[in-house]
Structures are given as C-alpha cells and as structure tokens.
Amino acid sequence: MKRYSAFAIARQALNGHQGWSRAWAAAQPKKKYDVIIVGAGGHGLATAFYLGKNFGIKNVAILEKGWLGGGNTGRNTTIIRSNYLQDPSAAIYEKARSLYETMSQDLNYNVMFSPRGVMMLAQTEHEVRGYKRTAAANAFQGVQTEFIGPQRVKELCPIMNIDGPRYPVLGALWQARGGTARHDAVAWGYARACSDMGMDIIQQCEVTGVRSEGGKVVGVDTSKGAIDCDKLAMVVAGHCSDLAHKAGFRLPVESVALQALVSEPIKPCMDVVVMANTVHGYMSQSDKGEMVIGGGTDAFNNYTQRGSFHHIEETVRALVETFPMISRLKMLRQWGGIVDVTGDRSPILSKTPVEGVFVNCGWGTGGFKAIPGSGWGMAELVAKGQSPLTDAFGLNRFTEGRFIDESVAAGVAH
C-alpha cells in the first residue's frame, strides 16, 4: 500500500495524478477463510481491521451484497459522543471516541474527525435532572462531560433561541471532545487497510444461506458460490434478523427506518452539534455548509431507504422554535437508513446458538459513533471468545433480565 502524504500528492501532481493505485483490491472469493464477516459497512470493516491488527488473523473475507459502505455507514449523520449513562455503554462508546481521535493516523487516511463538541439540550426540568445524573455517572466512568447553563449554551451556539415560549433552554449536557467525522472516509480507510493486510473485500455478494454441521458453522452459500469458514460474524445492521433466520435462530430486534435531510449550503454559522431531545431533533453543519438535520425513527417496522414528508414536517417543525433561522432554508436532499433496535436500546455483540457464529447488531440509531469500539470488541470476541467490551451485551441478557437500559439516557438515541 502506498502511503498517502503531502509529498505523495506533490509527486503525483508532476505526472497528472496517473500513478495512484486502487485503494482496495477487487477480490474474488477463495474456497475457505478463517473468518467470514458479512457486511462491509463500518462495523464489519472495523472488525476485520482489528482482527488483523490486534490478533494477526488475516485470512478473512468481508462479504457485501451491495457496495462497500452503501448501507447505514453512508446514510447516517456522523455524530460521535460517549456520554451514556450505563457503565457498559460508556465504556464501548468512549473506546470508540478515543479511537476516532487517532484514526486518521492509524489508517493513514483522513477521516476528517472534527471534535467540535456535542451538546444535548435540557428543555424541561426532567431533562435537567437526567443530564446532571448522567454527568455525575460520566465522572465516575472517566468520560469528560459537564452540565452547562443556558448562557454558556448561547455562547457555544449563538444562532440558538434559548427563550422559546414552549421549550426554553434550561441547560445542556456538554461533551467538548465529541464531534463528527466523514462517514464514507471511515469505511474507505478501514477497507484500504484491510485490503493491504491481504483480506478479501467481496462486493455484490449476497449471503443466501448459512451451513452448519453438528451445531457448528462450516460456511455460507452466496450469490458467488459456496464459501467455507471456521468462524462467521454477522454485521449487517437492519438485516440482522433475516440473516440470523438463515442460520436457524432468532434475534430480539426490530427493523425501522431512520430518516435525515440536509439543507442548501450556507455560510458557517454553527460549529457544534446540538441535540434537542424534547422536540426530537438534532442538527449540525457540514464542511460544505449544509445543515444536517435528523430526528427519531419511523413509528412502524419497515425496510425502506426513502424519506417521507411527515418526517420533514415533524422534525423541522420541532427545530424551528429553537433555531428560527432554519425556517428560511431550502431542503437539498433527504434519505433513510434501516436500523435495528432492541428493547433496551443497547446493542448485541454476542456468541449465538450456532457455534462459531457471532452477531453484532442492535445499535439502533447510534451505530456510527461506535464503529471503532464495536470493531475492537467484536474482533476480540471472535478471536478469543470473550471481550470485556462486549461481555454485558450478550444475547443471554434478554433471558436473564440484565437489561442495559439506554432508552432515556440516550435521548433520541443518536
């Protein structure tokens, strides 16, 4: 792999940039792999990367039925934070946030990590109490957050109206080291590093069946033929329940669409991420000047990746009171992604009833921020059969009643 640098750009400029090689190889499947990972999104690619980097497992195939990063990784709103209430959640999200800080250097690929800060508005007395509780929990967990007053909120985000008649801003939970990153670049950077380690990234390869013998996985059937493996990791977000069915077990998740939109680009006016959970909306400004806007999931189960008018109406209406200036903006584009949601709004990183099969799913609407931490823990789980980062997120918690309830602490769960 040629190393990217300012000197490399200068050298390539001399020959019209004709000497750049492919970022990752277009591989064809081999007969057998040590590990097959289904899903070439951020979580799947991160799992493969840390399998190679941390454990030396490089005979790995990453199968993707569409194109690399074409699912939720390419359809999210890029928020990165770790200020969760429960200890297991804070641990894995803080691991992810810390890995984001050095990701560009680790991958030799600019993922455009921007630690601009994330604030979660408290617009009711109930939220004030809840966020102060979370700030106290974060202090014990070693996660740097603080509860700030309305004037500090106004200083950090001058375009905000903190005196709204229905929902005045009473304060906010502020994480200064949270922020955003470029979603596509995260997937591309991991893919490039995985390919350099000799792993096979196989696109347009749908898994049609999972083969097992004596309760142990032996391979998968795909649209490109049968492929054998010793271990199988399912990392396919909203389609996890369908793939689990092919392997012969069920998952306690439901799939719903999460929609988002961006406005026309405008001059820089907002350099933080703001989440307004009472009115169920959040917003940040992209590097291109677009206002990136999102809200909650659809109220019904579905697999659509299209937007809908009612989402525009409800989400924008919710934010206009707090950000009056956005009422004059035109919408540029809208999209949806399929997310998988558990009952306790926490993910599943677990062994399964089929020996050698592991599952990583249930991230709901907060999957992007967790990508490197998820990949780190999932790689350890696959390689060693156990990981401190994933122990609490096993499937057995649903039968044992050990829920990790983030439904309130996560706000809109982003």
Secondary structure, 3 states (H helix, E strand, C coil): CCCCCHHHHHHHHHCCCCCCCCCCCCCCCCCEEEEEEECCCHHHHHHHHHHHHHHCCCCEEEECCCCCCCCHHHCCCCEECCCCCCHHHHHHHHHHHHHHHHHHHHHCCCCCCECCCEEEEECCHHHHHHHHHHHHHHHHHCCCCEEECHHHHHHHCCCCCCCCCCCCCCEEEEECCCEECCHHHHHHHHHHHHHHCCCEEECCCCEEEEEEECCEEEEEEECCEEEEEEEEEECCHHHHHHHHHHHCCCCCEEEEEEEEEEECCCCCCCCCEEEECCCCEEEEECCCCCEEEEEEEEEEECCCCCCCHHHHHHHHHHHHCCCHHHHHCCEEEEEEEEEEEECCCCCEEEECCCECEEEEECCCCCCHHHHHHHHHHHHHHHHHCCCCCCHHHCCCHHHHCCCCCCCCCCCCCC
